[in-house]
Amino acid sequence: MTASPQLPLRCWAEIDLAALERNLKLIRASLPAHIRYVAVLKADAYGHGLPHTAARLMHAGADLFAVANIAEAMVVRELSDNWPVLLLSPVLPDEDRYLAAHDLAATVSSAGEVARFDAAGRAAGKPIDVHLKIDTGMGRSGVWHAEAAELYAQIRSAAGVRLAGIFTHFASADEDPAFTEEQRRLFLDVLTQLPGLEPEKFFIHADNSAGLATTPDGGSVFNAVRVGLLQFGVLPHPNSLLARVRTEPVFSFHARVGLVKTLPAGTGVSYGRTHRLARDTRTAVLTAGYGDGLARACSNRGAVLIHGRRCPILGRVCMDQTVVDVTAVPGEVQCGDPVVLVGRQEGAEIALAEFSGWADTIPWETLTSVTKRVPRLYRNAASV
Ligand SMILES: Cc1ncc(COP(=O)(O)O)c(C=O)c1O
């Protein structure tokens, strides 16, 4: 369910497509020219909306789209018959036939998958593209690094598959540089053991937003990066190697004031009466709650912007309504006034990272937790 565009907005997200395009260009400019840009757009492009973001990133020149599954890949296919698409999550056996039919590249981690894709490619009369994923310490998908050479040999001898890439994924790129370096070293070691590897023919990738350290001297074998969060203007970590690339936020989250009223000191606010008013308080009831993606964990700890002022959340966030303290807002707060949950208003800002901290979570989860009933409004839709 999405809100009818004719109805006034109560809670919505704004997606700045021009900022997204500028971010891609900025990230690209910070990398060596030969490095290809893999745009990670899984989970509906991190909640931003896959069709619009993929279309804009095609315009901006992304080299490959990485999505989680076939359903997401099909959204990209509606925009382009042949733009390269990689599926990051394991493919299920009953999904195999879609790979050749829609020219999708699969991640392979096991001999069983290679055998399946080989059979599917032969049946379709054209090889299926695969990216060999090597587990260097993430402990999720990927073939364990010590067994990678064997799987590589199997891929190279299978007529129904074509090697299109080799990659690994870092477990702690944003918090453990030593372990990331160890994973990078293991990956490079494996690459040296693969006979007949012609790196220029494949995507060779490891870095994500937090780990973008691809050697700028051009001597590295890496020739692609997988960028998710950073292209949406969120630094995974202030110490990230790309912290110098000042991408801009693409997403902002909005609601409105539904009701303004003054409550006497001592009143308990919202379910469970977990907040008691210490003084007579001017309150506003917002038109958003956890049913929209304003996490319940923000109860009694988050704030919103109204007229450019921070207004603390009082009591528990409810499904559709949230109460905030507007006593300190100069002038009169009125029913219908705009409220910023994440983003900027009159010179003030609530960053996604701060909001996510109140919600006890990470920006990736905040973005993908904005619910279906929240319309996404696309700003600056015309290309720059
Ligand atoms: C395999 C893989 N590569 C790249 C990314 C992109 O990561 P980030 O959003 O930190 O750039 C993800 C995201 O979870 C991922 O799972």
Ligand as a Chemical Component Dictionary entry (heavy atoms), coordinates in Angstrom:
data_LIG
# 
_chem_comp.id                   LIG 
_chem_comp.type                 NON-POLYMER 
_chem_comp.pdbx_formal_charge   0 
_chem_comp.three_letter_code    LIG 
# 
loop_
_chem_comp_atom.comp_id 
_chem_comp_atom.atom_id 
_chem_comp_atom.alt_atom_id 
_chem_comp_atom.type_symbol 
_chem_comp_atom.charge 
_chem_comp_atom.model_Cartn_x 
_chem_comp_atom.model_Cartn_y 
_chem_comp_atom.model_Cartn_z 
_chem_comp_atom.pdbx_ordinal 
LIG C1 C1 C 0 28.515 -8.361 -0.319 1  
LIG C2 C2 C 0 28.291 -6.898 -0.065 2  
LIG N1 N1 N 0 29.055 -6.011 -0.711 3  
LIG C3 C3 C 0 28.925 -4.680 -0.528 4  
LIG C4 C4 C 0 27.982 -4.178 0.354  5  
LIG C5 C5 C 0 27.860 -2.695 0.507  6  
LIG O1 O1 O 0 28.215 -2.305 1.773  7  
LIG P1 P1 P 0 28.135 -0.762 2.197  8  
LIG O2 O2 O 0 26.694 -0.415 2.275  9  
LIG O3 O3 O 0 28.784 -0.745 3.515  10 
LIG O4 O4 O 0 28.870 0.000  1.150  11 
LIG C6 C6 C 0 27.179 -5.073 1.063  12 
LIG C7 C7 C 0 26.217 -4.547 2.030  13 
LIG O5 O5 O 0 25.788 -5.128 2.954  14 
LIG C8 C8 C 0 27.342 -6.468 0.850  15 
LIG O6 O6 O 0 26.597 -7.366 1.509  16 
# 
loop_
_chem_comp_bond.comp_id 
_chem_comp_bond.atom_id_1 
_chem_comp_bond.atom_id_2 
_chem_comp_bond.value_order 
_chem_comp_bond.pdbx_ordinal 
LIG C1 C2 SING 1  
LIG C2 N1 SING 2  
LIG C2 C8 DOUB 3  
LIG N1 C3 DOUB 4  
LIG C3 C4 SING 5  
LIG C4 C5 SING 6  
LIG C4 C6 DOUB 7  
LIG C5 O1 SING 8  
LIG O1 P1 SING 9  
LIG P1 O2 DOUB 10 
LIG P1 O3 SING 11 
LIG P1 O4 SING 12 
LIG C6 C7 SING 13 
LIG C6 C8 SING 14 
LIG C7 O5 DOUB 15 
LIG C8 O6 SING 16 
# 
